[in-house]
């Protein structure tokens, strides 16, 4: 069983939206989170979906789920105080519907709707083969490692640099075990699953994702994503690229 755990727990402070959390802002007449959920709903390799949401917006999201006829969503659970805690809540909910010790958790940001069905397929394939899948893209610009004073410490070789994106996928029992160990150790602020698994010595494997797989965090991201969706729509209408 492959279970998508979609994280939509933030309130989008950097988006400066006065009324709606960023995941509910509309692009092409549809909330960003729905664009994301519909992709996982469409995937033949996703059997069930768990969504983690800001507690005060759960009813709002449930109404959207009904409106858009998303049948794979088995549970919407409340987020935590941190991203790490929110993902843990989602994984615990996934465990409750899990049917096998080798079930796969596909962890994804609700505000990254520009992945593809191939990205999901490649994640599942990599977990089955290697035990993990970290979606990433090649660095197109030079990365700088700076110290606490913002002075340049290291300039990594760009050819050996990647940018981690989502989904990040693992066997459910493996990622849950590491989450529980982190809680026991009092380590509660890992930025993502990749960082946590690496910290605890797990071997991680990369899969290539699309360059456009950005996360909507700021107003600039919102407008970039809207432009990308406009371009995709134009390509379908006018046959661009055929």
C-alpha positions as protocol buffer text, in pm:
chain_id: "A"
residue {
  index: 1
  type: UNK
  ca { x: 0 y: 0 z: 0 }
}
residue {
  index: 2
  type: UNK
  ca { x: 135 y: 342 z: -97 }
}
residue {
  index: 3
  type: UNK
  ca { x: 10 y: 623 z: 125 }
}
residue {
  index: 4
  type: UNK
  ca { x: 64 y: 989 z: 38 }
}
residue {
  index: 5
  type: UNK
  ca { x: 108 y: 1214 z: 341 }
}
residue {
  index: 6
  type: UNK
  ca { x: 40 y: 1568 z: 224 }
}
residue {
  index: 7
  type: UNK
  ca { x: 159 y: 1845 z: 450 }
}
residue {
  index: 8
  type: UNK
  ca { x: -68 y: 2151 z: 437 }
}
residue {
  index: 9
  type: UNK
  ca { x: -18 y: 2265 z: 793 }
}
residue {
  index: 10
  type: UNK
  ca { x: 136 y: 2611 z: 754 }
}
residue {
  index: 11
  type: UNK
  ca { x: -34 y: 2947 z: 783 }
}
residue {
  index: 12
  type: UNK
  ca { x: 178 y: 3119 z: 518 }
}
residue {
  index: 13
  type: UNK
  ca { x: 313 y: 3417 z: 714 }
}
residue {
  index: 14
  type: UNK
  ca { x: 566 y: 3497 z: 439 }
}
residue {
  index: 15
  type: UNK
  ca { x: 288 y: 3503 z: 181 }
}
residue {
  index: 16
  type: UNK
  ca { x: 132 y: 3807 z: 350 }
}
residue {
  index: 17
  type: UNK
  ca { x: -217 y: 3678 z: 274 }
}
residue {
  index: 18
  type: UNK
  ca { x: -468 y: 3855 z: 497 }
}
residue {
  index: 19
  type: UNK
  ca { x: -747 y: 3601 z: 480 }
}
residue {
  index: 20
  type: UNK
  ca { x: -640 y: 3255 z: 361 }
}
residue {
  index: 21
  type: UNK
  ca { x: -345 y: 3028 z: 441 }
}
residue {
  index: 22
  type: UNK
  ca { x: -130 y: 2997 z: 129 }
}
residue {
  index: 23
  type: UNK
  ca { x: -249 y: 2642 z: 50 }
}
residue {
  index: 24
  type: UNK
  ca { x: -603 y: 2774 z: -4 }
}
residue {
  index: 25
  type: UNK
  ca { x: -512 y: 3060 z: -238 }
}
residue {
  index: 26
  type: UNK
  ca { x: -659 y: 3004 z: -583 }
}
residue {
  index: 27
  type: UNK
  ca { x: -471 y: 2960 z: -909 }
}
residue {
  index: 28
  type: UNK
  ca { x: -684 y: 2903 z: -1221 }
}
residue {
  index: 29
  type: UNK
  ca { x: -994 y: 2915 z: -1002 }
}
residue {
  index: 30
  type: UNK
  ca { x: -883 y: 2626 z: -781 }
}
residue {
  index: 31
  type: UNK
  ca { x: -700 y: 2623 z: -443 }
}
residue {
  index: 32
  type: UNK
  ca { x: -332 y: 2529 z: -462 }
}
residue {
  index: 33
  type: UNK
  ca { x: -385 y: 2235 z: -225 }
}
residue {
  index: 34
  type: UNK
  ca { x: -653 y: 2093 z: -456 }
}
residue {
  index: 35
  type: UNK
  ca { x: -417 y: 2108 z: -756 }
}
residue {
  index: 36
  type: UNK
  ca { x: -174 y: 1900 z: -548 }
}
residue {
  index: 37
  type: UNK
  ca { x: -429 y: 1654 z: -413 }
}
residue {
  index: 38
  type: UNK
  ca { x: -581 y: 1592 z: -756 }
}
residue {
  index: 39
  type: UNK
  ca { x: -243 y: 1477 z: -886 }
}
residue {
  index: 40
  type: UNK
  ca { x: -213 y: 1217 z: -610 }
}
residue {
  index: 41
  type: UNK
  ca { x: -577 y: 1122 z: -660 }
}
residue {
  index: 42
  type: UNK
  ca { x: -500 y: 1059 z: -1028 }
}
residue {
  index: 43
  type: UNK
  ca { x: -192 y: 845 z: -965 }
}
residue {
  index: 44
  type: UNK
  ca { x: -262 y: 473 z: -999 }
}
residue {
  index: 45
  type: UNK
  ca { x: 27 y: 409 z: -759 }
}
residue {
  index: 46
  type: UNK
  ca { x: -127 y: 600 z: -468 }
}
residue {
  index: 47
  type: UNK
  ca { x: -375 y: 394 z: -267 }
}
residue {
  index: 48
  type: UNK
  ca { x: -463 y: 641 z: 7 }
}
residue {
  index: 49
  type: UNK
  ca { x: -400 y: 1000 z: 110 }
}
residue {
  index: 50
  type: UNK
  ca { x: -358 y: 1156 z: 454 }
}
residue {
  index: 51
  type: UNK
  ca { x: -364 y: 1536 z: 476 }
}
residue {
  index: 52
  type: UNK
  ca { x: -218 y: 1739 z: 762 }
}
residue {
  index: 53
  type: UNK
  ca { x: -391 y: 2075 z: 801 }
}
residue {
  index: 54
  type: UNK
  ca { x: -404 y: 2377 z: 1029 }
}
residue {
  index: 55
  type: UNK
  ca { x: -661 y: 2269 z: 1289 }
}
residue {
  index: 56
  type: UNK
  ca { x: -885 y: 2573 z: 1246 }
}
residue {
  index: 57
  type: UNK
  ca { x: -906 y: 2510 z: 870 }
}
residue {
  index: 58
  type: UNK
  ca { x: -987 y: 2138 z: 876 }
}
residue {
  index: 59
  type: UNK
  ca { x: -1359 y: 2188 z: 815 }
}
residue {
  index: 60
  type: UNK
  ca { x: -1284 y: 2424 z: 529 }
}
residue {
  index: 61
  type: UNK
  ca { x: -1055 y: 2166 z: 371 }
}
residue {
  index: 62
  type: UNK
  ca { x: -1306 y: 1885 z: 421 }
}
residue {
  index: 63
  type: UNK
  ca { x: -1564 y: 2091 z: 233 }
}
residue {
  index: 64
  type: UNK
  ca { x: -1317 y: 2133 z: -54 }
}
residue {
  index: 65
  type: UNK
  ca { x: -1245 y: 1760 z: -56 }
}
residue {
  index: 66
  type: UNK
  ca { x: -1617 y: 1689 z: -93 }
}
residue {
  index: 67
  type: UNK
  ca { x: -1659 y: 1959 z: -358 }
}
residue {
  index: 68
  type: UNK
  ca { x: -1381 y: 1818 z: -576 }
}
residue {
  index: 69
  type: UNK
  ca { x: -1474 y: 1450 z: -517 }
}
residue {
  index: 70
  type: UNK
  ca { x: -1138 y: 1340 z: -380 }
}
residue {
  index: 71
  type: UNK
  ca { x: -1207 y: 982 z: -276 }
}
residue {
  index: 72
  type: UNK
  ca { x: -860 y: 861 z: -181 }
}
residue {
  index: 73
  type: UNK
  ca { x: -832 y: 1095 z: 117 }
}
residue {
  index: 74
  type: UNK
  ca { x: -885 y: 880 z: 426 }
}
residue {
  index: 75
  type: UNK
  ca { x: -820 y: 1132 z: 699 }
}
residue {
  index: 76
  type: UNK
  ca { x: -744 y: 1499 z: 758 }
}
residue {
  index: 77
  type: UNK
  ca { x: -544 y: 1547 z: 1078 }
}
residue {
  index: 78
  type: UNK
  ca { x: -434 y: 1859 z: 1262 }
}
residue {
  index: 79
  type: UNK
  ca { x: -85 y: 1995 z: 1223 }
}
residue {
  index: 80
  type: UNK
  ca { x: 167 y: 2037 z: 1501 }
}
residue {
  index: 81
  type: UNK
  ca { x: 375 y: 2324 z: 1636 }
}
residue {
  index: 82
  type: UNK
  ca { x: 654 y: 2251 z: 1388 }
}
residue {
  index: 83
  type: UNK
  ca { x: 678 y: 2100 z: 1042 }
}
residue {
  index: 84
  type: UNK
  ca { x: 841 y: 1793 z: 1194 }
}
residue {
  index: 85
  type: UNK
  ca { x: 555 y: 1742 z: 1438 }
}
residue {
  index: 86
  type: UNK
  ca { x: 298 y: 1792 z: 1164 }
}
residue {
  index: 87
  type: UNK
  ca { x: 456 y: 1527 z: 944 }
}
residue {
  index: 88
  type: UNK
  ca { x: 468 y: 1293 z: 1242 }
}
residue {
  index: 89
  type: UNK
  ca { x: 93 y: 1340 z: 1296 }
}
residue {
  index: 90
  type: UNK
  ca { x: 39 y: 1246 z: 931 }
}
residue {
  index: 91
  type: UNK
  ca { x: 259 y: 938 z: 955 }
}
residue {
  index: 92
  type: UNK
  ca { x: 78 y: 819 z: 1268 }
}
residue {
  index: 93
  type: UNK
  ca { x: -253 y: 853 z: 1082 }
}
residue {
  index: 94
  type: UNK
  ca { x: -102 y: 662 z: 788 }
}
residue {
  index: 95
  type: UNK
  ca { x: 7 y: 384 z: 1023 }
}
residue {
  index: 96
  type: UNK
  ca { x: -354 y: 341 z: 1137 }
}
residue {
  index: 97
  type: UNK
  ca { x: -467 y: 254 z: 785 }
}
residue {
  index: 98
  type: UNK
  ca { x: -150 y: 66 z: 689 }
}
residue {
  index: 99
  type: UNK
  ca { x: -193 y: -299 z: 602 }
}
residue {
  index: 100
  type: UNK
  ca { x: 166 y: -420 z: 566 }
}
residue {
  index: 101
  type: UNK
  ca { x: 509 y: -356 z: 718 }
}
residue {
  index: 102
  type: UNK
  ca { x: 639 y: -264 z: 373 }
}
residue {
  index: 103
  type: UNK
  ca { x: 383 y: 6 z: 302 }
}
residue {
  index: 104
  type: UNK
  ca { x: 535 y: 320 z: 155 }
}
residue {
  index: 105
  type: UNK
  ca { x: 487 y: 678 z: 279 }
}
residue {
  index: 106
  type: UNK
  ca { x: 514 y: 947 z: 9 }
}
residue {
  index: 107
  type: UNK
  ca { x: 564 y: 1274 z: 201 }
}
residue {
  index: 108
  type: UNK
  ca { x: 482 y: 1586 z: 2 }
}
residue {
  index: 109
  type: UNK
  ca { x: 420 y: 1958 z: 45 }
}
residue {
  index: 110
  type: UNK
  ca { x: 64 y: 2062 z: -29 }
}
residue {
  index: 111
  type: UNK
  ca { x: 195 y: 2380 z: -191 }
}
residue {
  index: 112
  type: UNK
  ca { x: 406 y: 2194 z: -450 }
}
residue {
  index: 113
  type: UNK
  ca { x: 147 y: 2110 z: -720 }
}
residue {
  index: 114
  type: UNK
  ca { x: 392 y: 2105 z: -1012 }
}
residue {
  index: 115
  type: UNK
  ca { x: 531 y: 1756 z: -975 }
}
residue {
  index: 116
  type: UNK
  ca { x: 427 y: 1487 z: -1222 }
}
residue {
  index: 117
  type: UNK
  ca { x: 286 y: 1138 z: -1214 }
}
residue {
  index: 118
  type: UNK
  ca { x: 634 y: 1024 z: -1317 }
}
residue {
  index: 119
  type: UNK
  ca { x: 778 y: 1186 z: -1005 }
}
residue {
  index: 120
  type: UNK
  ca { x: 543 y: 978 z: -790 }
}
residue {
  index: 121
  type: UNK
  ca { x: 626 y: 665 z: -991 }
}
residue {
  index: 122
  type: UNK
  ca { x: 1001 y: 724 z: -954 }
}
residue {
  index: 123
  type: UNK
  ca { x: 963 y: 774 z: -579 }
}
residue {
  index: 124
  type: UNK
  ca { x: 778 y: 445 z: -534 }
}
residue {
  index: 125
  type: UNK
  ca { x: 1023 y: 261 z: -759 }
}
residue {
  index: 126
  type: UNK
  ca { x: 1324 y: 395 z: -565 }
}
residue {
  index: 127
  type: UNK
  ca { x: 1180 y: 301 z: -225 }
}
residue {
  index: 128
  type: UNK
  ca { x: 1112 y: -54 z: -345 }
}
residue {
  index: 129
  type: UNK
  ca { x: 1466 y: -81 z: -482 }
}
residue {
  index: 130
  type: UNK
  ca { x: 1666 y: 125 z: -231 }
}
residue {
  index: 131
  type: UNK
  ca { x: 1449 y: 200 z: 72 }
}
residue {
  index: 132
  type: UNK
  ca { x: 1425 y: 574 z: 15 }
}
residue {
  index: 133
  type: UNK
  ca { x: 1359 y: 843 z: -245 }
}
residue {
  index: 134
  type: UNK
  ca { x: 1456 y: 1208 z: -215 }
}
residue {
  index: 135
  type: UNK
  ca { x: 1324 y: 1412 z: -506 }
}
residue {
  index: 136
  type: UNK
  ca { x: 1588 y: 1662 z: -612 }
}
residue {
  index: 137
  type: UNK
  ca { x: 1705 y: 1886 z: -892 }
}
residue {
  index: 138
  type: UNK
  ca { x: 2055 y: 1970 z: -1011 }
}
residue {
  index: 139
  type: UNK
  ca { x: 2190 y: 2303 z: -889 }
}
residue {
  index: 140
  type: UNK
  ca { x: 2186 y: 2551 z: -1176 }
}
residue {
  index: 141
  type: UNK
  ca { x: 2378 y: 2819 z: -989 }
}
residue {
  index: 142
  type: UNK
  ca { x: 2676 y: 2823 z: -753 }
}
residue {
  index: 143
  type: UNK
  ca { x: 2595 y: 2737 z: -391 }
}
residue {
  index: 144
  type: UNK
  ca { x: 2766 y: 2917 z: -104 }
}
residue {
  index: 145
  type: UNK
  ca { x: 2811 y: 2778 z: 247 }
}
residue {
  index: 146
  type: UNK
  ca { x: 2840 y: 3068 z: 493 }
}
residue {
  index: 147
  type: UNK
  ca { x: 2929 y: 3090 z: 861 }
}
residue {
  index: 148
  type: UNK
  ca { x: 2730 y: 3258 z: 1138 }
}
residue {
  index: 149
  type: UNK
  ca { x: 2871 y: 3597 z: 1029 }
}
residue {
  index: 150
  type: UNK
  ca { x: 2752 y: 3547 z: 669 }
}
residue {
  index: 151
  type: UNK
  ca { x: 3111 y: 3510 z: 549 }
}
residue {
  index: 152
  type: UNK
  ca { x: 3170 y: 3252 z: 276 }
}
residue {
  index: 153
  type: UNK
  ca { x: 3299 y: 2932 z: 430 }
}
residue {
  index: 154
  type: UNK
  ca { x: 3280 y: 2685 z: 141 }
}
residue {
  index: 155
  type: UNK
  ca { x: 3194 y: 2689 z: -228 }
}
residue {
  index: 156
  type: UNK
  ca { x: 3076 y: 2335 z: -313 }
}
residue {
  index: 157
  type: UNK
  ca { x: 3136 y: 2193 z: -658 }
}
residue {
  index: 158
  type: UNK
  ca { x: 2814 y: 2263 z: -844 }
}
residue {
  index: 159
  type: UNK
  ca { x: 2841 y: 1936 z: -1036 }
}
residue {
  index: 160
  type: UNK
  ca { x: 2808 y: 1751 z: -704 }
}
residue {
  index: 161
  type: UNK
  ca { x: 2532 y: 1973 z: -562 }
}
residue {
  index: 162
  type: UNK
  ca { x: 2161 y: 1908 z: -558 }
}
residue {
  index: 163
  type: UNK
  ca { x: 1858 y: 2091 z: -423 }
}
residue {
  index: 164
  type: UNK
  ca { x: 1624 y: 1872 z: -219 }
}
residue {
  index: 165
  type: UNK
  ca { x: 1257 y: 1900 z: -308 }
}
residue {
  index: 166
  type: UNK
  ca { x: 951 y: 1684 z: -243 }
}
residue {
  index: 167
  type: UNK
  ca { x: 816 y: 1418 z: -239 }
}
residue {
  index: 168
  type: UNK
  ca { x: 1047 y: 1242 z: 3 }
}
residue {
  index: 169
  type: UNK
  ca { x: 949 y: 878 z: 36 }
}
residue {
  index: 170
  type: UNK
  ca { x: 1035 y: 587 z: 263 }
}
residue {
  index: 171
  type: UNK
  ca { x: 897 y: 266 z: 399 }
}
residue {
  index: 172
  type: UNK
  ca { x: 641 y: 385 z: 652 }
}
residue {
  index: 173
  type: UNK
  ca { x: 781 y: 181 z: 940 }
}
residue {
  index: 174
  type: UNK
  ca { x: 1133 y: 317 z: 874 }
}
residue {
  index: 175
  type: UNK
  ca { x: 1044 y: 687 z: 874 }
}
residue {
  index: 176
  type: UNK
  ca { x: 814 y: 643 z: 1175 }
}
residue {
  index: 177
  type: UNK
  ca { x: 1089 y: 470 z: 1372 }
}
residue {
  index: 178
  type: UNK
  ca { x: 1326 y: 760 z: 1308 }
}
residue {
  index: 179
  type: UNK
  ca { x: 1060 y: 1016 z: 1403 }
}
residue {
  index: 180
  type: UNK
  ca { x: 1004 y: 837 z: 1732 }
}
residue {
  index: 181
  type: UNK
  ca { x: 1377 y: 827 z: 1801 }
}
residue {
  index: 182
  type: UNK
  ca { x: 1406 y: 1200 z: 1730 }
}
residue {
  index: 183
  type: UNK
  ca { x: 1122 y: 1271 z: 1974 }
}
residue {
  index: 184
  type: UNK
  ca { x: 1289 y: 1053 z: 2239 }
}
residue {
  index: 185
  type: UNK
  ca { x: 1619 y: 1238 z: 2181 }
}
residue {
  index: 186
  type: UNK
  ca { x: 1449 y: 1579 z: 2207 }
}
residue {
  index: 187
  type: UNK
  ca { x: 1542 y: 1671 z: 1849 }
}
residue {
  index: 188
  type: UNK
  ca { x: 1230 y: 1847 z: 1732 }
}
residue {
  index: 189
  type: UNK
  ca { x: 1331 y: 2093 z: 1461 }
}
residue {
  index: 190
  type: UNK
  ca { x: 1451 y: 1897 z: 1160 }
}
residue {
  index: 191
  type: UNK
  ca { x: 1375 y: 2095 z: 846 }
}
residue {
  index: 192
  type: UNK
  ca { x: 1256 y: 1789 z: 651 }
}
residue {
  index: 193
  type: UNK
  ca { x: 1254 y: 1409 z: 646 }
}
residue {
  index: 194
  type: UNK
  ca { x: 1573 y: 1398 z: 441 }
}
residue {
  index: 195
  type: UNK
  ca { x: 1765 y: 1588 z: 709 }
}
residue {
  index: 196
  type: UNK
  ca { x: 1629 y: 1369 z: 986 }
}
residue {
  index: 197
  type: UNK
  ca { x: 1704 y: 1041 z: 812 }
}
residue {
  index: 198
  type: UNK
  ca { x: 2057 y: 1154 z: 723 }
}
residue {
  index: 199
  type: UNK
  ca { x: 2124 y: 1267 z: 1081 }
}
residue {
  index: 200
  type: UNK
  ca { x: 2040 y: 918 z: 1203 }
}
residue {
  index: 201
  type: UNK
  ca { x: 2274 y: 756 z: 956 }
}
residue {
  index: 202
  type: UNK
  ca { x: 2028 y: 634 z: 695 }
}
residue {
  index: 203
  type: UNK
  ca { x: 2144 y: 592 z: 337 }
}
residue {
  index: 204
  type: UNK
  ca { x: 1941 y: 809 z: 104 }
}
residue {
  index: 205
  type: UNK
  ca { x: 1883 y: 777 z: -270 }
}
residue {
  index: 206
  type: UNK
  ca { x: 1796 y: 1054 z: -514 }
}
residue {
  index: 207
  type: UNK
  ca { x: 1536 y: 1071 z: -788 }
}
residue {
  index: 208
  type: UNK
  ca { x: 1521 y: 1350 z: -1043 }
}
residue {
  index: 209
  type: UNK
  ca { x: 1226 y: 1584 z: -1020 }
}
residue {
  index: 210
  type: UNK
  ca { x: 1103 y: 1859 z: -1251 }
}
residue {
  index: 211
  type: UNK
  ca { x: 1277 y: 2197 z: -1225 }
}
residue {
  index: 212
  type: UNK
  ca { x: 937 y: 2368 z: -1190 }
}
residue {
  index: 213
  type: UNK
  ca { x: 867 y: 2177 z: -867 }
}
residue {
  index: 214
  type: UNK
  ca { x: 878 y: 2493 z: -655 }
}
residue {
  index: 215
  type: UNK
  ca { x: 717 y: 2548 z: -317 }
}
residue {
  index: 216
  type: UNK
  ca { x: 477 y: 2840 z: -280 }
}
residue {
  index: 217
  type: UNK
  ca { x: 615 y: 3035 z: 15 }
}
residue {
  index: 218
  type: UNK
  ca { x: 626 y: 3400 z: -92 }
}
residue {
  index: 219
  type: UNK
  ca { x: 417 y: 3617 z: -328 }
}
residue {
  index: 220
  type: UNK
  ca { x: 690 y: 3579 z: -592 }
}
residue {
  index: 221
  type: UNK
  ca { x: 648 y: 3201 z: -579 }
}
residue {
  index: 222
  type: UNK
  ca { x: 273 y: 3239 z: -628 }
}
residue {
  index: 223
  type: UNK
  ca { x: 313 y: 3446 z: -944 }
}
residue {
  index: 224
  type: UNK
  ca { x: 585 y: 3216 z: -1082 }
}
residue {
  index: 225
  type: UNK
  ca { x: 362 y: 2913 z: -1029 }
}
residue {
  index: 226
  type: UNK
  ca { x: 66 y: 3084 z: -1192 }
}
residue {
  index: 227
  type: UNK
  ca { x: 282 y: 3167 z: -1496 }
}
residue {
  index: 228
  type: UNK
  ca { x: 398 y: 2804 z: -1517 }
}
residue {
  index: 229
  type: UNK
  ca { x: 41 y: 2676 z: -1507 }
}
residue {
  index: 230
  type: UNK
  ca { x: -56 y: 2933 z: -1771 }
}
residue {
  index: 231
  type: UNK
  ca { x: 224 y: 2802 z: -1994 }
}
residue {
  index: 232
  type: UNK
  ca { x: 113 y: 2442 z: -1947 }
}
residue {
  index: 233
  type: UNK
  ca { x: -246 y: 2532 z: -2027 }
}
residue {
  index: 234
  type: UNK
  ca { x: -139 y: 2720 z: -2341 }
}
residue {
  index: 235
  type: UNK
  ca { x: 66 y: 2419 z: -2450 }
}
residue {
  index: 236
  type: UNK
  ca { x: -242 y: 2195 z: -2423 }
}
residue {
  index: 237
  type: UNK
  ca { x: -466 y: 2439 z: -2609 }
}
residue {
  index: 238
  type: UNK
  ca { x: -230 y: 2540 z: -2886 }
}
residue {
  index: 239
  type: UNK
  ca { x: -26 y: 2221 z: -2916 }
}
residue {
  index: 240
  type: UNK
  ca { x: 300 y: 2391 z: -2825 }
}
residue {
  index: 241
  type: UNK
  ca { x: 583 y: 2143 z: -2819 }
}
residue {
  index: 242
  type: UNK
  ca { x: 405 y: 1883 z: -3035 }
}
